[in-house]
Amino acid sequence: MSAIHASQLTFFAVHAPFDRMEPAHLIWMLERMKLAYYAQGEVIVSPEVGAVENFVVIKQGLVHGEQDVAHAAESDPWMELAEGECFPLGALLAQRAVASTYRAGTDTFCYELPVADFHTLLGMSAPFRDFCTRRIANLLEHSNQVIQAQYTQSSAEQQSLTSPLLAIMRSDPITCSPQASVREVLAMMHELRISSMVAVDDEGRPLGILTLHDVLERIALPQIDVNQPVISVMSTQLMFLSPQALAHEAAMMMAKQGCGHVLVIENERLVGLVTERYLFALQRVGLRQIGSTIRHAETVDVLLRGAADIRRMAHNMMAQGVAAELLTQFISTFNDLLTARVVELEFANSGLGTSPLADRLCWMALGSEGRFEQTFSTDQDNALIFTLPEGMTANQVREQLLPLALHINNTLDACGFPLSKGKIMASNPQWCLSLDEWKLAFGNWLTNGTPEALLHASIFFDFRSLYGAHALAEELRNWLARSASGNTRFLHQMAENAMSIRPPLGVVRDFVVGKENKLDLKLNGVTPFVDAARIFSLAAGVTHTNTLQRLRASATKLKIHSSEIDAWINAFLFIQVLRMRHHDEKKVQGCSDDKLDNKIDPEQLNELNRRILKEAFRQARKLQARLALEYHL
């Protein structure tokens, strides 16, 4: 092109990554591009032509990517690219032929940049290079910034929970000798206006901690002799992490343990201190208080308030830009605390807390809670596992446990966790089983592979322990890992079943929508990733239940490249972000928990989020293509 027209600049200015490039670099690119036309059905680039020669940006029309292994039908391209999208980045970066055939879906006009100029531009423009090397991650970061800005204007002032403790801890913490008197330590704390004191030995190893809360409970109320060594009144059950641990790990430790201080330890020496105030003063989220309220709740009303606090906390975290993976872990962790307290209270009220069953049973979470992937909308999926006390049968144990389980399920329902429509709950006799009965049930599912067995496997194989004898769940998990990894027939059946749920990408339109013109982000968006990760983990003998942990842990054993895993993970996380944003907006509008759904109108998304959602669905198809390849589907 001999001249750069304003319309061309306007076109590129609204599409990533060109909207972030410096004007001089954008003009340099446009000066070297040519405009090409392809008739409908004409091949633009294919594997047969060898190393690709051009970087292509679609100006007008549609381009279909065709890859045999991912075909669900002859008319179903595995990828559809529209105006403003570019390709084939992977082949250009690797200087190889494309793996797919790119064909014009309609009459199409494209801007084309020669490969040599493409590599020159990579060196010139950092935004362009970052986009090309981390395509979906880059788009996701861009979208997260937009979403975060929509929630709050103050988030830029707040520290991220993804920061390492090294970046936020109080270095050179004030310490004392364990033999210093209580009086001396209290005077020092008052003078320096600090809320805690750590006693260390001559090598700097922490021995105990005294907090202002301890002063009241351990010193003032008992009226102890303040001349005695301070170590005698200090807490020696220390909570600690390494400097490389992330802030969210410290936050969850504080919430679970009910502590307000986490020591930062390196090579056994105290190097820093992190307090709840440092973590959450700017975020206005009191995680320890929420956790403490739940742990010490004695009535359902208190637990109801705790459940409401969890939802407010989750909203605040979305406002400050906490990543989807961390946010779902936080929600699940606090829901765990609440569920465990409900179970504990009901056990105490039933009198079973002192029975022979007390140490022989375990309450298990299933489904999204079992995977640490709960969002704002979640119903109950739970079960009980037990071992038999001497002289009792499984039916006799169930006779005692089922009324208790029903009380627990109803209390959780009151706290905002609706009863499972499929009755996947511990109060159902089918899912209140002994360890041997669970092994028998799992074994039958692994052997039979019926539609019902595959459905049950997709729910129950994501179990994890929440309360009670955790060793029972661990034994069942290890047994399942050994039994499933070598059962290729069952894994093939699960893969075949997983392939029946296709990401809703259209041929004529961007998305395939239902009668309501909406997409189901859970069924067609999240589920393909969850199902594939479960199959990969079973095949690799991985014992994780979380989808992302399963993908990461299975990668090496199944020889899947890390770049593929990263792309799948980013796609999954973006869909989770859209789900939580949808739920949060509905709740702000007054929608009750039992009315929340996962259906969105793609027409209501902005152009950036529509584009990323398309890319996320493409990654789901790539993941299914890998599944099809592994199991010859």
ZAMARGU-4260 file (C-alpha; in steps of 0.2 Angstrom, whole numbers, plus 5000, padded with zeros to 4 digits):
<rodrens>
0) 5000/5000/5000 | 5007/5017/4995 | 4998/5027/5007 | 4990/5024/5025 | 4972/5029/5026
5) 4963/5035/5041 | 4950/5021/5039 | 4964/5008/5040 | 4971/5015/5056 | 4954/5015/5063
10) 4951/4997/5059 | 4967/4991/5068 | 4964/5003/5082 | 4950/4993/5089 | 4958/4976/5088
15) 4970/4967/5100 | 4985/4968/5099 | 4986/4983/5087 | 4976/4994/5099 | 4991/4994/5111
20) 5005/4996/5098 | 5014/5013/5096 | 5007/5022/5081 | 5024/5022/5073 | 5025/5003/5074
25) 5007/5001/5067 | 5011/5013/5052 | 5027/5003/5049 | 5017/4987/5048 | 5003/4994/5037
30) 5016/5001/5025 | 5022/4983/5022 | 5005/4975/5021 | 4996/4970/5005 | 4977/4967/5004
35) 4972/4950/4997 | 4955/4943/4992 | 4949/4925/4994 | 4933/4918/4987 | 4922/4907/4997
40) 4930/4890/4999 | 4947/4895/4993 | 4962/4889/5003 | 4972/4903/5011 | 4986/4892/5018
45) 4988/4873/5021 | 5001/4861/5027 | 5005/4856/5010 | 5013/4873/5005 | 5027/4871/5018
50) 5033/4885/5029 | 5020/4899/5030 | 5025/4915/5021 | 5013/4928/5028 | 5005/4935/5044
55) 4987/4937/5040 | 4974/4949/5048 | 4956/4947/5042 | 4948/4963/5036 | 4931/4957/5031
60) 4924/4939/5030 | 4926/4923/5039 | 4940/4910/5039 | 4938/4892/5044 | 4951/4881/5051
65) 4950/4863/5047 | 4958/4849/5056 | 4953/4831/5054 | 4956/4824/5071 | 4944/4837/5079
70) 4929/4835/5066 | 4913/4832/5074 | 4905/4832/5057 | 4910/4837/5039 | 4901/4854/5041
75) 4909/4858/5058 | 4926/4867/5057 | 4936/4866/5073 | 4940/4885/5072 | 4931/4900/5065
80) 4940/4917/5063 | 4932/4933/5060 | 4936/4952/5057 | 4951/4958/5066 | 4958/4941/5070
85) 4975/4935/5065 | 4983/4919/5060 | 4994/4907/5059 | 5004/4913/5074 | 5011/4896/5080
90) 5017/4891/5063 | 5025/4909/5060 | 5034/4908/5077 | 5041/4891/5074 | 5044/4895/5056
95) 5035/4879/5050 | 5020/4873/5040 | 5003/4875/5048 | 4995/4860/5056 | 4977/4865/5049
100) 4970/4871/5033 | 4963/4888/5033 | 4949/4891/5021 | 4938/4906/5017 | 4921/4903/5024
105) 4914/4918/5014 | 4921/4930/5002 | 4936/4937/5012 | 4948/4951/5012 | 4964/4949/5022
110) 4979/4960/5026 | 4995/4950/5024 | 5012/4954/5031 | 5028/4945/5024 | 5035/4933/5037
115) 5052/4942/5037 | 5043/4959/5042 | 5033/4949/5054 | 5049/4944/5064 | 5056/4961/5062
120) 5039/4968/5070 | 5041/4956/5084 | 5058/4964/5089 | 5051/4981/5087 | 5034/4981/5097
125) 5033/4973/5114 | 5014/4973/5114 | 5014/4964/5097 | 5027/4951/5103 | 5018/4948/5120
130) 5002/4945/5111 | 5009/4933/5098 | 5019/4923/5111 | 5005/4922/5124 | 4989/4925/5114
135) 4975/4920/5125 | 4985/4924/5141 | 4987/4942/5134 | 4969/4944/5129 | 4964/4937/5146
140) 4975/4950/5155 | 4967/4964/5144 | 4950/4958/5148 | 4953/4956/5167 | 4959/4974/5167
145) 4943/4980/5159 | 4932/4969/5171 | 4942/4976/5186 | 4940/4994/5181 | 4921/4991/5179
150) 4920/4985/5197 | 4931/4998/5206 | 4942/5013/5203 | 4953/5010/5218 | 4960/4993/5214
155) 4976/5000/5207 | 4980/5006/5225 | 4978/4989/5232 | 4991/4975/5233 | 4987/4959/5224
160) 4985/4943/5233 | 4996/4935/5220 | 5011/4945/5227 | 5025/4934/5236 | 5026/4937/5255
165) 5043/4944/5252 | 5035/4959/5243 | 5023/4963/5257 | 5030/4956/5274 | 5037/4967/5288
170) 5055/4963/5286 | 5067/4964/5302 | 5052/4960/5314 | 5055/4965/5332 | 5060/4950/5342
175) 5065/4946/5360 | 5074/4933/5370 | 5063/4919/5376 | 5070/4922/5394 | 5065/4941/5393
180) 5051/4944/5406 | 5033/4947/5402 | 5034/4964/5409 | 5049/4969/5398 | 5040/4962/5382
185) 5024/4971/5386 | 5033/4988/5389 | 5042/4985/5372 | 5026/4982/5363 | 5018/4997/5370
190) 5033/5008/5367 | 5035/5002/5349 | 5016/5001/5346 | 5017/4984/5339 | 5003/4970/5340
195) 5015/4955/5342 | 5032/4949/5348 | 5041/4934/5342 | 5054/4925/5353 | 5069/4918/5344
200) 5084/4909/5350 | 5102/4914/5347 | 5102/4907/5329 | 5086/4917/5325 | 5074/4902/5325
205) 5057/4907/5331 | 5051/4899/5347 | 5035/4907/5351 | 5024/4922/5348 | 5014/4934/5359
210) 5000/4944/5352 | 4988/4958/5360 | 4974/4945/5360 | 4986/4934/5371 | 4989/4948/5383
215) 4971/4948/5388 | 4968/4929/5388 | 4985/4923/5395 | 4991/4938/5406 | 4978/4950/5411
220) 4963/4939/5415 | 4974/4925/5424 | 4984/4939/5433 | 5000/4930/5431 | 5017/4935/5437
225) 5024/4947/5424 | 5042/4944/5430 | 5042/4926/5423 | 5050/4922/5406 | 5039/4927/5392
230) 5041/4910/5383 | 5030/4903/5397 | 5015/4913/5391 | 5018/4913/5372 | 5010/4902/5359
235) 5022/4889/5352 | 5010/4883/5339 | 5017/4894/5325 | 5010/4897/5308 | 5024/4900/5295
240) 5027/4900/5276 | 5042/4904/5265 | 5046/4921/5258 | 5041/4914/5241 | 5024/4909/5246
245) 5010/4920/5239 | 4999/4931/5249 | 4984/4921/5246 | 4992/4906/5255 | 4994/4916/5270
250) 4977/4923/5269 | 4969/4905/5268 | 4981/4899/5282 | 4974/4914/5293 | 4956/4910/5289
255) 4958/4891/5292 | 4968/4892/5308 | 4960/4908/5315 | 4977/4917/5317 | 4981/4935/5313
260) 5000/4933/5311 | 5010/4922/5299 | 5029/4920/5301 | 5040/4920/5286 | 5054/4908/5288
265) 5069/4904/5277 | 5082/4891/5282 | 5073/4889/5299 | 5077/4908/5303 | 5063/4921/5305
270) 5065/4934/5291 | 5048/4942/5291 | 5031/4944/5298 | 5014/4945/5289 | 4998/4951/5298
275) 4980/4951/5292 | 4981/4970/5293 | 4995/4971/5280 | 4985/4959/5269 | 4968/4966/5270
280) 4968/4984/5276 | 4967/4991/5258 | 4955/4977/5252 | 4943/4979/5266 | 4941/4960/5268
285) 4942/4953/5285 | 4945/4935/5281 | 4951/4930/5299 | 4935/4937/5306 | 4924/4928/5294
290) 4933/4912/5297 | 4933/4915/5316 | 4914/4918/5316 | 4910/4902/5306 | 4922/4891/5317
295) 4914/4897/5333 | 4896/4898/5327 | 4884/4890/5339 | 4868/4893/5329 | 4861/4892/5312
300) 4858/4911/5312 | 4877/4914/5315 | 4881/4903/5301 | 4869/4912/5289 | 4878/4928/5293
305) 4894/4919/5289 | 4887/4913/5272 | 4882/4931/5268 | 4900/4937/5273 | 4908/4924/5261
310) 4897/4931/5247 | 4902/4949/5251 | 4920/4944/5252 | 4920/4936/5235 | 4912/4952/5228
315) 4926/4962/5236 | 4939/4951/5229 | 4932/4952/5211 | 4932/4971/5213 | 4951/4971/5218
320) 4955/4960/5203 | 4959/4943/5212 | 4962/4930/5198 | 4948/4917/5195 | 4958/4902/5201
325) 4962/4910/5218 | 4944/4917/5220 | 4936/4900/5217 | 4949/4893/5230 | 4944/4906/5242
330) 4926/4903/5240 | 4928/4884/5241 | 4939/4886/5257 | 4927/4896/5266 | 4912/4885/5261
335) 4922/4871/5267 | 4924/4880/5284 | 4905/4883/5285 | 4901/4865/5280 | 4913/4858/5292
340) 4905/4868/5306 | 4887/4863/5301 | 4893/4845/5302 | 4902/4847/5318 | 4887/4856/5326
345) 4874/4843/5320 | 4885/4828/5326 | 4887/4836/5343 | 4868/4839/5344 | 4864/4821/5339
350) 4875/4813/5352 | 4885/4804/5340 | 4900/4814/5344 | 4904/4802/5358 | 4898/4786/5349
355) 4909/4772/5342 | 4906/4780/5325 | 4914/4797/5329 | 4931/4792/5323 | 4925/4781/5309
360) 4916/4792/5297 | 4921/4806/5284 | 4910/4819/5276 | 4915/4821/5258 | 4913/4835/5246
365) 4909/4831/5227 | 4907/4840/5211 | 4913/4858/5210 | 4916/4859/5229 | 4927/4843/5228
370) 4937/4852/5214 | 4939/4868/5223 | 4929/4877/5209 | 4914/4884/5217 | 4907/4900/5211
375) 4893/4911/5218 | 4880/4898/5212 | 4882/4881/5219 | 4871/4867/5225 | 4875/4853/5237
380) 4885/4838/5231 | 4891/4827/5246 | 4892/4810/5253 | 4897/4800/5268 | 4910/4786/5270
385) 4913/4776/5286 | 4920/4760/5292 | 4911/4747/5303 | 4912/4747/5322 | 4914/4729/5328
390) 4897/4720/5329 | 4888/4732/5317 | 4882/4730/5299 | 4883/4744/5286 | 4863/4745/5287
395) 4864/4748/5305 | 4877/4762/5303 | 4866/4770/5290 | 4851/4769/5301 | 4860/4780/5313
400) 4868/4792/5301 | 4854/4796/5288 | 4843/4806/5300 | 4859/4816/5305 | 4864/4818/5286
405) 4847/4825/5282 | 4848/4838/5296 | 4865/4843/5289 | 4858/4844/5271 | 4844/4855/5277
410) 4855/4867/5287 | 4866/4869/5272 | 4851/4873/5262 | 4846/4886/5274 | 4864/4893/5272
415) 4862/4896/5254 | 4867/4879/5247 | 4852/4872/5238 | 4848/4854/5240 | 4854/4843/5225
420) 4841/4841/5212 | 4848/4824/5208 | 4849/4819/5227 | 4868/4818/5226 | 4868/4820/5245
425) 4874/4811/5261 | 4856/4809/5266 | 4852/4798/5251 | 4856/4780/5257 | 4864/4777/5240
430) 4878/4789/5245 | 4880/4785/5263 | 4892/4769/5261 | 4906/4760/5270 | 4923/4761/5263
435) 4921/4743/5256 | 4904/4748/5248 | 4912/4763/5240 | 4926/4753/5232 | 4913/4741/5226
440) 4902/4755/5218 | 4918/4763/5210 | 4923/4746/5204 | 4906/4742/5196 | 4907/4759/5187
445) 4924/4756/5181 | 4919/4739/5174 | 4902/4742/5167 | 4904/4759/5158 | 4885/4762/5156
450) 4879/4779/5154 | 4873/4780/5172 | 4890/4774/5178 | 4899/4787/5167 | 4888/4800/5174
455) 4891/4795/5192 | 4910/4794/5189 | 4909/4812/5183 | 4902/4817/5199 | 4909/4805/5212
460) 4927/4804/5206 | 4930/4822/5211 | 4927/4818/5230 | 4938/4825/5244 | 4937/4825/5263
465) 4929/4839/5272 | 4926/4833/5290 | 4930/4817/5301 | 4942/4803/5297 | 4951/4810/5282
470) 4961/4794/5280 | 4946/4785/5273 | 4944/4797/5259 | 4963/4796/5256 | 4963/4777/5255
475) 4948/4778/5243 | 4957/4791/5232 | 4973/4780/5231 | 4963/4764/5227 | 4954/4773/5213
480) 4970/4780/5206 | 4977/4762/5205 | 4961/4755/5198 | 4957/4768/5185 | 4975/4771/5177
485) 4976/4754/5169 | 4957/4753/5164 | 4959/4759/5146 | 4942/4753/5141 | 4933/4763/5154
490) 4944/4778/5150 | 4940/4776/5132 | 4921/4776/5137 | 4923/4792/5147 | 4932/4801/5133
495) 4919/4796/5121 | 4906/4802/5133 | 4915/4819/5136 | 4916/4822/5117 | 4897/4822/5116
500) 4897/4840/5124 | 4904/4852/5111 | 4910/4870/5113 | 4896/4881/5105 | 4906/4888/5091
505) 4895/4891/5075 | 4899/4890/5057 | 4888/4905/5051 | 4887/4914/5067 | 4900/4916/5081
510) 4891/4905/5093 | 4878/4891/5093 | 4865/4898/5105 | 4849/4889/5112 | 4831/4895/5111
515) 4834/4909/5123 | 4849/4915/5112 | 4860/4911/5127 | 4876/4901/5130 | 4877/4889/5145
520) 4895/4893/5151 | 4894/4878/5163 | 4888/4864/5152 | 4897/4870/5136 | 4911/4880/5142
525) 4918/4873/5159 | 4912/4855/5157 | 4924/4850/5142 | 4939/4856/5152 | 4933/4847/5168
530) 4929/4831/5159 | 4945/4830/5150 | 4956/4835/5165 | 4947/4821/5175 | 4951/4808/5161
535) 4969/4814/5160 | 4972/4813/5179 | 4964/4795/5180 | 4975/4789/5165 | 4991/4797/5174
540) 4987/4791/5191 | 4986/4809/5197 | 4976/4811/5214 | 4972/4829/5213 | 4954/4834/5211
545) 4956/4852/5205 | 4954/4854/5186 | 4969/4865/5184 | 4980/4855/5196 | 4975/4839/5186
550) 4980/4847/5169 | 4997/4853/5176 | 5001/4836/5185 | 4996/4825/5170 | 5006/4835/5157
555) 5022/4827/5160 | 5016/4810/5162 | 5006/4811/5146 | 5019/4821/5137 | 5008/4836/5134
560) 5018/4852/5130 | 5017/4866/5144 | 5011/4879/5131 | 4996/4868/5127 | 4992/4866/5145
565) 4994/4885/5148 | 4982/4889/5134 | 4969/4877/5141 | 4971/4884/5158 | 4969/4902/5153
570) 4954/4898/5142 | 4946/4889/5157 | 4949/4903/5169 | 4941/4916/5157 | 4925/4906/5156
575) 4925/4905/5175 | 4928/4924/5176 | 4912/4927/5165 | 4902/4914/5175 | 4907/4923/5192
580) 4904/4940/5184 | 4887/4935/5178 | 4882/4927/5195 | 4888/4943/5204 | 4878/4955/5193
585) 4863/4944/5196 | 4865/4944/5215 | 4867/4963/5215 | 4850/4964/5205 | 4842/4954/5219
590) 4842/4936/5211 | 4841/4923/5225 | 4854/4909/5226 | 4842/4895/5219 | 4838/4906/5204
595) 4856/4909/5198 | 4861/4901/5181 | 4876/4900/5170 | 4867/4907/5154 | 4873/4923/5146
600) 4868/4932/5130 | 4884/4933/5120 | 4877/4949/5111 | 4878/4958/5128 | 4897/4955/5129
605) 4909/4968/5123 | 4919/4965/5107 | 4935/4960/5117 | 4926/4947/5128 | 4917/4940/5113
610) 4933/4937/5105 | 4941/4930/5120 | 4926/4918/5123 | 4928/4912/5105 | 4946/4909/5108
615) 4942/4900/5124 | 4930/4889/5115 | 4943/4885/5102 | 4955/4879/5116 | 4941/4868/5122
620) 4940/4860/5105 | 4959/4858/5104 | 4958/4850/5121 | 4945/4838/5114 | 4955/4835/5099
625) 4969/4829/5110 | 4957/4818/5119 | 4951/4811/5103 | 4969/4808/5098 | 4973/4799/5114
630) 4958/4788/5113 | 4957/4786/5094 | 4939/4793/5093
</rodrens>
